[in-house]
Amino acid sequence: MRTGLQALGVILVLFAGLLLFDHYHVFRFDHPLTKWTLQWGREAAWVIRGGMLVLGLWLVFMTPRGDD
């Protein structure tokens, strides 16, 4: 059973993956988030993508599950 923080982590990982696929032109992902990350510049966009991925993975794997 997933907690709310783990679900948020999964969402962050999915968005980071979509942003990476959009950057490498695997497919076009027209979402305001892609435009927002690119308006900060190329280096900041990489920091945002990487941060989303790391934070998402952290939330997925390091969130305590509680008692079952």
Rosetta blueprint (number, residue, H / E / L):
1 M L
2 R L
3 T L
4 G H
5 L H
6 Q H
7 A H
8 L H
9 G H
10 V H
11 I H
12 L H
13 V H
14 L H
15 F H
16 A H
17 G H
18 L H
19 L H
20 L H
21 F H
22 D H
23 H H
24 Y L
25 H L
26 V L
27 F L
28 R L
29 F L
30 D L
31 H L
32 P H
33 L H
34 T H
35 K H
36 W H
37 T H
38 L H
39 Q H
40 W L
41 G L
42 R H
43 E H
44 A H
45 A H
46 W H
47 V H
48 I H
49 R H
50 G H
51 G H
52 M H
53 L H
54 V H
55 L H
56 G H
57 L H
58 W H
59 L H
60 V H
61 F H
62 M H
63 T L
64 P L
65 R L
66 G L
67 D L
68 D L
